């Protein structure tokens, strides 16, 4: 934590000077509050989703319907977190991006979260899951924020995909590890 205007403020973990609206591949991890196991359980190395987990999966799969610039790659819903690869494409191919639109976006670029960004997609996803749980009288909370990694090359993409696929198999070994991924492997 740092001080901003004499108040404590959490320092951003986002990569500084990176535009998260850039068309790119992103690896994200979203955790439940206090790592509470709310999505189901692992049985014999396989994730068995409960109703919340099934809805979290459905809402994840619906992301491209709500964000035409977003694509999904590998993902896994674990008992207390979600790992997924999101691909953000150039939103200008689906939206009339002309000079005036770009000027308006530049004018408001200091506002957060910005349209067509990774944070907008994740915030909407988290909100939809939470609303469904509230509607169904299920006590549910997300950990504030999320973790992301900008996928830098094909080797890293391969290793992340492998990690996502094998995550349920490694649950018993790694479930008490607060760092849900070994970035040295990437």
Residue frames as a rotation matrix with the C-alpha (Angstrom) as fourth column:
UNK 1
0.576 0.817 0.000 0.00
0.817 -0.576 0.000 0.00
0.000 0.000 -1.000 0.00
UNK 2
-0.626 -0.732 0.269 1.09
0.731 -0.671 -0.123 3.52
0.271 0.120 0.955 -0.72
UNK 3
-0.216 0.514 -0.830 -0.14
0.536 -0.648 -0.541 6.94
-0.816 -0.562 -0.136 0.21
UNK 4
-0.593 0.143 0.793 -2.15
0.680 -0.439 0.588 9.06
0.432 0.887 0.163 -2.18
UNK 5
-0.143 0.474 0.869 -3.38
-0.217 -0.872 0.439 12.44
0.966 -0.126 0.227 -0.90
UNK 6
-0.640 -0.285 0.713 -2.52
-0.730 -0.062 -0.680 11.25
0.238 -0.956 -0.169 2.63
UNK 7
0.457 0.763 0.457 -4.77
-0.808 0.571 -0.144 8.19
-0.371 -0.304 0.877 2.30
UNK 8
-0.489 -0.606 0.627 -3.68
-0.296 0.792 0.534 4.60
-0.820 0.075 -0.567 1.91
UNK 9
0.520 0.570 -0.636 -4.20
-0.806 0.079 -0.587 3.28
-0.284 0.818 0.501 -1.57
UNK 10
0.438 -0.332 0.835 -3.45
0.200 0.942 0.269 -0.19
-0.876 0.049 0.479 -2.90
UNK 11
-0.326 -0.653 -0.684 -0.78
-0.653 -0.368 0.662 -0.07
-0.684 0.662 -0.306 -5.59
UNK 12
0.672 0.607 -0.424 -1.95
-0.708 0.358 -0.609 -1.45
-0.218 0.709 0.670 -8.93
UNK 13
0.017 -0.632 0.775 -0.57
-0.078 0.772 0.631 -4.82
-0.997 -0.071 -0.036 -9.96
UNK 14
0.888 0.329 0.321 -1.29
0.300 0.114 -0.947 -4.07
-0.348 0.938 0.003 -13.63
UNK 15
-0.062 -0.922 0.383 1.65
0.968 0.037 0.247 -3.67
-0.241 0.386 0.890 -15.98
UNK 16
0.182 0.074 -0.981 2.45
0.176 -0.984 -0.042 0.03
-0.967 -0.165 -0.192 -16.07
UNK 17
-0.322 -0.266 -0.909 2.28
-0.660 -0.625 0.417 1.76
-0.679 0.734 0.025 -19.46
UNK 18
-0.962 0.121 0.244 0.37
0.249 0.753 0.609 -1.13
-0.110 0.647 -0.755 -21.04
UNK 19
-0.498 0.849 -0.176 -2.96
-0.867 -0.493 0.075 -0.40
-0.023 0.190 0.981 -22.68
UNK 20
-0.775 0.209 0.597 -5.27
-0.067 0.912 -0.406 -3.22
-0.629 -0.354 -0.692 -21.60
UNK 21
0.487 0.851 -0.199 -7.49
-0.333 -0.030 -0.943 -2.50
-0.808 0.525 0.269 -24.61
UNK 22
-0.336 -0.696 -0.634 -4.65
-0.903 0.048 0.426 -3.71
-0.266 0.716 -0.645 -26.85
UNK 23
0.753 0.471 -0.460 -5.62
-0.598 0.781 -0.178 -6.68
0.275 0.409 0.870 -29.00
UNK 24
-0.411 -0.911 0.024 -3.72
-0.792 0.344 -0.504 -9.43
0.451 -0.227 -0.863 -27.18
UNK 25
0.231 0.358 -0.904 -3.88
0.159 0.903 0.399 -12.72
0.960 -0.236 0.152 -25.30
UNK 26
-0.247 -0.220 0.944 -4.31
-0.811 -0.486 -0.326 -12.44
0.530 -0.846 -0.059 -21.52
UNK 27
-0.324 0.107 -0.940 -4.15
0.430 0.902 -0.045 -15.10
0.843 -0.419 -0.338 -18.80
UNK 28
-0.210 0.336 0.918 -6.42
-0.695 -0.712 0.101 -14.21
0.687 -0.617 0.383 -15.88
UNK 29
-0.604 0.107 -0.790 -7.05
0.565 0.756 -0.330 -15.66
0.562 -0.646 -0.517 -12.44
UNK 30
-0.201 0.649 0.734 -10.14
-0.582 -0.682 0.444 -14.63
0.788 -0.338 0.514 -10.49
UNK 31
-0.831 -0.205 -0.518 -10.47
0.260 0.679 -0.686 -15.76
0.492 -0.705 -0.511 -6.86
UNK 32
0.387 0.917 -0.094 -13.38
0.421 -0.085 0.903 -16.00
0.820 -0.389 -0.419 -4.47
UNK 33
0.300 -0.243 0.923 -13.12
-0.682 -0.731 0.030 -13.95
0.667 -0.638 -0.384 -1.31
UNK 34
0.125 -0.402 0.907 -10.88
-0.928 0.276 0.250 -15.64
-0.350 -0.873 -0.339 1.26
UNK 35
-0.681 -0.421 -0.600 -10.44
-0.675 0.678 0.290 -18.50
0.285 0.602 -0.746 -1.25
UNK 36
-0.264 0.696 0.667 -13.77
-0.570 0.446 -0.691 -19.94
-0.778 -0.563 0.279 -0.13
UNK 37
-0.981 -0.123 0.151 -14.64
0.023 0.698 0.716 -23.04
-0.193 0.705 -0.682 -2.15
UNK 38
-0.311 0.914 -0.260 -17.91
-0.382 -0.371 -0.847 -21.98
-0.870 -0.164 0.465 -3.77
UNK 39
-0.112 0.223 -0.968 -17.82
-0.990 -0.103 0.091 -23.52
-0.080 0.969 0.232 -7.26
UNK 40
0.788 0.362 -0.498 -17.75
-0.421 0.907 -0.007 -27.23
0.449 0.215 0.867 -6.41
UNK 41
0.500 -0.618 0.607 -15.15
-0.547 0.318 0.774 -29.82
-0.672 -0.719 -0.179 -5.52
UNK 42
-0.129 -0.635 -0.762 -12.35
-0.933 0.339 -0.124 -31.89
0.337 0.694 -0.636 -6.98
UNK 43
0.525 0.276 0.805 -12.99
-0.533 0.844 0.057 -35.62
-0.664 -0.459 0.590 -7.04
UNK 44
0.402 -0.476 0.782 -10.33
0.534 0.816 0.222 -37.97
-0.744 0.329 0.582 -8.43
UNK 45
-0.607 -0.789 -0.094 -8.62
0.439 -0.432 0.788 -35.10
-0.662 0.438 0.609 -10.24
UNK 46
-0.556 0.497 0.666 -11.81
0.655 -0.232 0.719 -33.86
0.512 0.836 -0.196 -11.92
UNK 47
-0.967 0.253 0.011 -13.72
-0.224 -0.833 -0.507 -30.71
-0.119 -0.493 0.862 -11.13
UNK 48
-0.436 0.899 -0.048 -17.34
0.863 0.432 0.261 -31.38
0.255 0.072 -0.964 -10.18
UNK 49
-0.872 0.109 0.478 -19.25
-0.089 -0.994 0.064 -28.11
0.482 0.013 0.876 -10.51
UNK 50
-0.528 0.778 -0.340 -22.11
0.666 0.131 -0.735 -27.26
-0.527 -0.614 -0.587 -8.16
UNK 51
0.462 0.805 0.371 -24.91
0.871 -0.334 -0.360 -24.87
-0.165 0.490 -0.856 -9.21
UNK 52
0.717 -0.276 -0.640 -22.75
-0.126 -0.954 0.271 -21.79
-0.686 -0.114 -0.719 -8.65
UNK 53
-0.361 -0.923 0.134 -19.89
-0.091 0.178 0.980 -23.37
-0.928 0.342 -0.148 -10.61
UNK 54
-0.266 0.346 0.900 -22.22
0.890 0.446 0.091 -24.31
-0.370 0.825 -0.427 -13.47
UNK 55
0.810 0.586 -0.013 -23.55
0.547 -0.764 -0.342 -20.76
-0.210 0.270 -0.940 -13.64
UNK 56
0.364 -0.774 -0.519 -20.01
-0.289 -0.623 0.727 -19.32
-0.886 -0.114 -0.450 -13.43
UNK 57
-0.567 -0.550 0.613 -19.08
0.352 0.511 0.784 -21.55
-0.745 0.660 -0.096 -16.37
UNK 58
0.177 0.724 0.667 -22.18
0.966 0.004 -0.260 -20.55
-0.191 0.690 -0.698 -18.37
UNK 59
0.884 0.154 -0.440 -21.52
0.149 -0.988 -0.046 -16.85
-0.442 -0.025 -0.897 -17.80
UNK 60
-0.097 -0.981 -0.168 -17.85
-0.182 -0.148 0.972 -17.32
-0.978 0.125 -0.164 -18.78
UNK 61
-0.525 -0.088 0.847 -18.87
0.682 0.552 0.480 -19.04
-0.509 0.829 -0.230 -22.00
UNK 62
0.499 0.819 0.283 -21.29
0.852 -0.405 -0.331 -16.16
-0.156 0.406 -0.900 -22.71
UNK 63
0.014 -0.550 -0.835 -18.55
0.329 -0.786 0.524 -13.49
-0.944 -0.282 0.170 -22.58
UNK 64
-0.876 -0.425 0.226 -18.19
0.348 -0.234 0.908 -13.30
-0.333 0.874 0.353 -26.41
UNK 65
-0.131 0.910 0.394 -21.94
0.945 -0.006 0.327 -12.71
0.300 0.415 -0.859 -26.74
UNK 66
0.737 0.412 -0.535 -21.65
0.614 -0.740 0.276 -9.57
-0.282 -0.532 -0.798 -24.61
UNK 67
0.321 -0.738 -0.593 -18.24
-0.384 -0.674 0.631 -8.44
-0.866 0.025 -0.500 -25.83
UNK 68
0.981 0.178 0.081 -17.88
-0.001 0.420 -0.907 -9.01
-0.195 0.890 0.413 -29.57
UNK 69
0.499 -0.863 -0.076 -14.17
-0.677 -0.334 -0.655 -8.14
0.540 0.379 -0.751 -29.37
UNK 70
-0.149 -0.539 0.829 -13.45
-0.936 0.346 0.057 -10.93
-0.318 -0.768 -0.556 -26.84
UNK 71
0.337 0.158 -0.928 -12.69
-0.498 0.867 -0.033 -14.59
0.799 0.473 0.371 -27.53
UNK 72
0.626 -0.097 0.774 -12.17
-0.697 0.376 0.611 -17.44
-0.350 -0.922 0.168 -25.10
UNK 73
-0.121 -0.678 -0.725 -9.36
-0.633 0.615 -0.470 -19.95
0.765 0.402 -0.503 -25.09
UNK 74
-0.289 -0.034 -0.957 -8.62
0.471 0.865 -0.173 -22.55
0.834 -0.500 -0.234 -22.40
UNK 75
-0.234 0.180 0.955 -10.20
-0.776 -0.627 -0.072 -22.05
0.586 -0.758 0.286 -18.99
UNK 76
-0.399 0.177 -0.900 -10.94
0.465 0.884 -0.033 -24.00
0.790 -0.432 -0.435 -15.85
UNK 77
0.254 0.502 0.827 -13.24
-0.653 -0.541 0.530 -23.36
0.713 -0.674 0.190 -12.95
UNK 78
-0.595 -0.532 -0.602 -11.73
0.189 0.635 -0.749 -24.63
0.781 -0.559 -0.277 -9.72
UNK 79
-0.019 0.661 -0.750 -13.37
0.949 0.247 0.194 -24.80
0.314 -0.709 -0.632 -6.27
UNK 80
0.383 0.143 -0.913 -12.22
0.682 -0.710 0.174 -21.29
-0.623 -0.689 -0.370 -5.31
UNK 81
-0.163 -0.461 -0.872 -10.87
-0.302 -0.819 0.489 -19.64
-0.939 0.343 -0.005 -8.45
UNK 82
0.845 0.380 0.376 -11.03
0.281 0.283 -0.917 -19.44
-0.455 0.881 0.133 -12.21
UNK 83
-0.366 -0.902 -0.229 -8.14
0.010 -0.250 0.968 -19.51
-0.931 0.352 0.100 -14.66
UNK 84
0.588 0.571 0.572 -8.78
0.569 0.211 -0.795 -18.46
-0.575 0.793 -0.201 -18.22
UNK 85
-0.698 -0.714 0.053 -7.19
0.492 -0.425 0.760 -17.14
-0.520 0.556 0.648 -21.35
UNK 86
0.520 0.824 -0.225 -9.05
0.428 -0.479 -0.766 -14.21
-0.739 0.303 -0.602 -22.87
UNK 87
-0.535 -0.612 0.583 -8.23
0.818 -0.202 0.539 -12.89
-0.212 0.765 0.608 -26.31
UNK 88
0.273 0.567 -0.777 -9.07
0.212 -0.824 -0.526 -9.26
-0.938 -0.021 -0.345 -26.94
UNK 89
-0.129 -0.225 0.966 -9.40
0.983 0.102 0.155 -8.44
-0.133 0.969 0.208 -30.62
UNK 90
-0.978 -0.209 0.011 -9.40
0.206 -0.950 0.233 -5.09
-0.039 0.230 0.972 -32.33
UNK 91
-0.282 0.939 -0.198 -12.79
0.577 0.001 -0.817 -3.65
-0.767 -0.344 -0.542 -31.41
UNK 92
-0.357 0.109 -0.928 -12.63
-0.500 -0.861 0.091 -1.24
-0.789 0.497 0.362 -34.36
UNK 93
-0.981 0.005 -0.195 -13.43
-0.169 0.474 0.864 -4.01
0.096 0.881 -0.464 -36.81
UNK 94
-0.494 0.851 -0.178 -16.86
0.854 0.514 0.084 -4.45
0.163 -0.110 -0.980 -35.16
UNK 95
0.337 0.538 -0.773 -17.49
0.677 -0.709 -0.198 -0.80
-0.654 -0.457 -0.603 -34.28
UNK 96
0.638 -0.102 0.763 -17.37
0.593 -0.567 -0.571 2.21
0.491 0.817 -0.301 -36.56
UNK 97
0.294 -0.650 -0.701 -14.09
0.703 -0.349 0.619 3.69
-0.647 -0.675 0.355 -35.36
UNK 98
0.524 -0.135 0.841 -13.68
0.650 -0.575 -0.497 7.03
0.550 0.807 -0.213 -36.97
UNK 99
-0.471 -0.807 0.357 -11.58
0.399 -0.556 -0.730 10.02
0.787 -0.202 0.583 -36.03
UNK 100
-0.122 0.471 0.874 -14.29
-0.643 -0.708 0.292 11.59
0.756 -0.526 0.389 -33.84
UNK 101
0.865 0.412 -0.285 -14.86
-0.097 0.696 0.712 8.33
0.492 -0.588 0.642 -31.92
UNK 102
0.205 -0.878 -0.433 -11.15
0.805 0.403 -0.436 8.00
0.557 -0.259 0.789 -31.27
UNK 103
-0.528 -0.375 0.762 -11.01
-0.001 -0.897 -0.442 11.63
0.849 -0.235 0.473 -30.13
UNK 104
0.404 0.744 0.533 -13.89
-0.650 -0.176 0.739 11.10
0.644 -0.645 0.412 -27.68
UNK 105
0.834 -0.133 -0.535 -12.22
0.362 0.864 0.349 7.96
0.416 -0.485 0.769 -26.30
UNK 106
-0.210 -0.977 0.037 -8.93
0.670 -0.171 -0.722 9.83
0.712 -0.127 0.690 -25.90
UNK 107
-0.211 0.210 0.955 -10.72
-0.411 -0.905 0.108 12.64
0.887 -0.370 0.278 -24.04
UNK 108
0.613 0.562 0.554 -12.09
-0.744 0.175 0.645 10.19
0.266 -0.808 0.526 -21.47
UNK 109
0.314 -0.538 -0.782 -9.05
-0.063 0.810 -0.583 7.90
0.948 0.232 0.220 -21.38
UNK 110
-0.683 -0.576 0.449 -8.32
-0.457 -0.143 -0.878 8.79
0.570 -0.805 -0.165 -17.75
UNK 111
0.182 0.823 0.539 -11.64
-0.983 0.135 0.126 7.26
0.031 -0.552 0.833 -16.62
UNK 112
-0.844 -0.474 -0.251 -11.57
-0.454 0.880 -0.138 3.71
0.287 -0.002 -0.958 -15.37
UNK 113
-0.259 -0.636 0.726 -12.42
0.346 0.641 0.685 1.11
-0.902 0.429 0.054 -16.42
UNK 114
-0.491 -0.035 -0.870 -12.12
-0.674 -0.617 0.405 2.00
-0.551 0.786 0.279 -20.05
UNK 115
0.634 0.773 -0.030 -14.39
-0.561 0.432 -0.706 0.61
-0.532 0.465 0.708 -22.72
UNK 116
0.834 -0.223 -0.504 -13.01
-0.312 0.563 -0.765 -2.41
0.454 0.796 0.400 -24.64
UNK 117
-0.161 -0.935 0.315 -10.51
-0.870 -0.016 -0.493 -3.33
0.466 -0.354 -0.811 -21.91
UNK 118
-0.509 -0.141 -0.849 -9.73
0.144 0.959 -0.246 -6.51
0.848 -0.248 -0.468 -20.05
UNK 119
-0.991 0.092 -0.102 -10.93
0.089 -0.138 -0.986 -4.94
-0.104 -0.986 0.128 -16.79
UNK 120
-0.403 0.900 -0.168 -14.34
-0.911 -0.412 -0.023 -4.15
-0.090 0.144 0.986 -18.30
UNK 121
-0.025 0.352 -0.936 -14.79
-0.476 0.819 0.321 -7.78
0.879 0.454 0.147 -19.34
UNK 122
-0.661 -0.298 -0.688 -13.68
0.375 0.663 -0.647 -9.16
0.650 -0.686 -0.327 -15.95
UNK 123
-0.935 0.343 0.092 -15.73
-0.280 -0.553 -0.785 -6.66
-0.218 -0.759 0.613 -13.96
UNK 124
-0.161 0.920 -0.358 -18.85
-0.963 -0.067 0.262 -7.53
0.217 0.387 0.896 -15.98
UNK 125
-0.166 0.030 -0.986 -18.21
-0.124 0.991 0.051 -11.25
0.978 0.131 -0.161 -15.55
UNK 126
-0.893 -0.233 -0.385 -17.78
0.335 0.226 -0.915 -10.94
0.300 -0.946 -0.124 -11.79
UNK 127
-0.747 0.661 0.065 -20.88
-0.625 -0.665 -0.409 -8.77
-0.227 -0.346 0.910 -11.56
UNK 128
-0.059 0.755 -0.653 -23.04
-0.796 0.359 0.487 -11.26
0.602 0.549 0.580 -13.52
UNK 129
-0.373 -0.124 -0.920 -22.00
0.273 0.932 -0.236 -14.19
0.887 -0.339 -0.314 -11.30
UNK 130
-0.986 -0.028 -0.166 -22.60
0.167 -0.291 -0.942 -12.16
-0.022 -0.956 0.291 -8.14
UNK 131
-0.528 0.846 -0.069 -26.04
-0.849 -0.527 0.034 -10.99
-0.008 0.077 0.997 -9.35
UNK 132
-0.034 0.503 -0.864 -27.07
-0.401 0.785 0.473 -14.57
0.916 0.362 0.175 -10.13
UNK 133
-0.616 -0.266 -0.741 -25.97
0.497 0.598 -0.629 -15.69
0.611 -0.756 -0.236 -6.66
UNK 134
-0.959 0.282 0.010 -27.78
-0.204 -0.668 -0.716 -12.81
-0.195 -0.689 0.698 -4.97
UNK 135
-0.289 0.892 -0.346 -30.95
-0.886 -0.113 0.449 -13.55
0.362 0.437 0.824 -6.95
UNK 136
0.215 0.311 -0.926 -30.75
-0.111 0.949 0.294 -17.17
0.970 0.040 0.238 -5.79
UNK 137
0.778 0.147 0.611 -29.99
-0.566 -0.256 0.783 -16.18
0.272 -0.955 -0.116 -2.18
UNK 138
0.682 -0.675 -0.281 -26.50
0.676 0.728 -0.109 -17.67
0.279 -0.116 0.953 -2.26
UNK 139
0.832 -0.457 -0.315 -23.89
-0.126 -0.708 0.695 -15.90
-0.541 -0.538 -0.647 -0.16
UNK 140
0.487 -0.652 0.581 -21.08
0.873 0.391 -0.293 -15.17
-0.036 0.650 0.759 -2.60
UNK 141
0.835 -0.303 -0.459 -18.18
-0.241 -0.952 0.190 -12.71
-0.494 -0.048 -0.868 -2.79
UNK 142
0.720 -0.671 0.180 -15.20
0.449 0.252 -0.857 -12.27
0.529 0.698 0.483 -5.07
UNK 143
0.050 -0.807 -0.588 -11.76
0.832 -0.292 0.472 -11.29
-0.553 -0.513 0.657 -3.95
UNK 144
0.729 0.158 -0.666 -11.25
-0.139 -0.918 -0.370 -7.67
-0.670 0.363 -0.648 -4.99
UNK 145
0.065 -0.702 -0.709 -9.35
-0.909 -0.335 0.248 -7.35
-0.412 0.628 -0.660 -8.25
UNK 146
0.965 0.069 0.252 -7.93
0.037 0.919 -0.393 -10.20
-0.258 0.389 0.884 -10.32
UNK 147
0.001 -1.000 0.011 -4.54
-0.115 0.011 0.993 -11.35
-0.993 -0.002 -0.115 -11.54
UNK 148
0.963 0.264 -0.057 -3.49
-0.088 0.107 -0.990 -11.08
-0.255 0.959 0.126 -15.15
UNK 149
-0.111 -0.985 0.133 -0.51
0.122 0.119 0.985 -11.95
-0.986 0.126 0.107 -17.25
UNK 150
0.544 0.160 -0.824 0.09
-0.742 -0.367 -0.561 -10.68
-0.392 0.916 -0.080 -20.73
UNK 151
0.632 -0.292 0.718 1.00
0.327 0.940 0.094 -13.78
-0.702 0.175 0.690 -22.72
UNK 152
0.288 -0.660 -0.694 4.27
-0.513 -0.718 0.471 -12.97
-0.809 0.220 -0.545 -24.39
UNK 153
-0.459 -0.495 -0.738 4.97
-0.888 0.241 0.391 -15.85
-0.016 0.835 -0.550 -26.78
UNK 154
0.237 0.571 -0.786 3.89
-0.648 0.696 0.310 -19.29
0.724 0.436 0.535 -28.04
UNK 155
-0.514 -0.496 -0.700 5.92
0.189 0.730 -0.657 -21.16
0.837 -0.470 -0.282 -25.41
UNK 156
-0.958 0.197 0.208 4.25
-0.270 -0.381 -0.884 -19.24
-0.095 -0.903 0.418 -22.63
UNK 157
-0.099 0.969 -0.225 0.82
-0.987 -0.066 0.147 -19.85
0.128 0.237 0.963 -24.20
UNK 158
0.038 0.036 -0.999 1.55
-0.255 0.967 0.025 -23.58
0.966 0.254 0.046 -24.40
UNK 159
-0.799 -0.439 -0.411 2.68
0.264 0.358 -0.896 -23.71
0.540 -0.824 -0.170 -20.74
UNK 160
-0.761 0.596 0.257 -0.34
-0.615 -0.536 -0.578 -21.76
-0.206 -0.598 0.775 -19.53
UNK 161
0.120 0.816 -0.566 -2.72
-0.866 0.365 0.343 -24.02
0.486 0.449 0.750 -21.46
UNK 162
-0.218 -0.298 -0.929 -1.00
0.101 0.940 -0.326 -27.06
0.971 -0.165 -0.175 -19.94
UNK 163
-0.986 -0.158 0.048 -1.25
-0.016 -0.195 -0.981 -25.51
0.165 -0.968 0.189 -16.48
UNK 164
-0.376 0.921 0.105 -4.99
-0.925 -0.367 -0.095 -24.84
-0.049 -0.133 0.990 -16.95
UNK 165
0.200 0.445 -0.873 -5.63
-0.568 0.779 0.267 -28.40
0.799 0.442 0.408 -18.17
UNK 166
-0.249 -0.443 -0.861 -3.69
0.342 0.792 -0.506 -29.96
0.906 -0.421 -0.046 -15.30
UNK 167
-0.552 -0.009 0.834 -4.96
-0.589 -0.703 -0.398 -27.66
0.590 -0.711 0.383 -12.56
UNK 168
0.530 0.799 0.285 -7.64
-0.777 0.323 0.541 -30.07
0.341 -0.508 0.791 -11.26
UNK 169
0.619 -0.360 -0.698 -5.08
0.250 0.933 -0.260 -32.91
0.745 -0.014 0.667 -11.14
UNK 170
-0.433 -0.901 -0.037 -2.76
0.426 -0.168 -0.889 -30.79
0.795 -0.400 0.456 -8.97
UNK 171
0.302 0.676 0.672 -5.48
-0.242 -0.628 0.740 -29.47
0.922 -0.386 -0.026 -6.64
UNK 172
0.908 0.086 -0.411 -4.51
0.334 0.446 0.830 -31.51
0.255 -0.891 0.376 -3.58
UNK 173
0.016 -0.985 -0.175 -0.89
0.996 0.032 -0.087 -30.42
0.091 -0.172 0.981 -3.87
UNK 174
-0.724 -0.447 0.525 -1.47
0.530 -0.848 0.010 -26.75
0.441 0.286 0.851 -4.68
UNK 175
0.202 0.953 0.226 -4.79
0.627 -0.303 0.718 -25.79
0.753 -0.004 -0.658 -3.03
UNK 176
0.728 0.051 -0.684 -3.14
0.645 -0.392 0.657 -24.23
-0.234 -0.919 -0.318 0.01
UNK 177
-0.440 -0.895 0.079 -0.60
0.844 -0.382 0.377 -22.32
-0.307 0.232 0.923 -2.07
UNK 178
0.270 0.603 -0.751 -1.68
0.310 -0.792 -0.526 -18.66
-0.912 -0.091 -0.401 -2.28
UNK 179
-0.272 -0.377 -0.885 0.29
-0.771 -0.464 0.435 -18.28
-0.575 0.801 -0.165 -5.51
UNK 180
0.474 0.687 0.550 -1.87
-0.280 0.710 -0.646 -20.38
-0.835 0.152 0.529 -7.78
UNK 181
0.977 -0.184 0.107 0.68
0.166 0.342 -0.925 -20.56
0.133 0.922 0.365 -10.56
UNK 182
0.281 -0.953 -0.109 4.41
0.467 0.036 0.884 -21.03
-0.838 -0.299 0.455 -10.84
UNK 183
0.903 0.115 -0.414 5.40
-0.233 -0.679 -0.696 -18.23
-0.361 0.725 -0.587 -13.21
UNK 184
-0.094 -0.996 -0.013 8.89
-0.653 0.051 0.756 -19.71
-0.752 0.080 -0.655 -13.49
UNK 185
-0.224 0.067 0.972 7.39
0.437 0.898 0.039 -22.35
-0.871 0.434 -0.231 -15.76
UNK 186
0.732 0.680 0.035 6.17
0.358 -0.341 -0.869 -19.76
-0.579 0.649 -0.494 -18.24
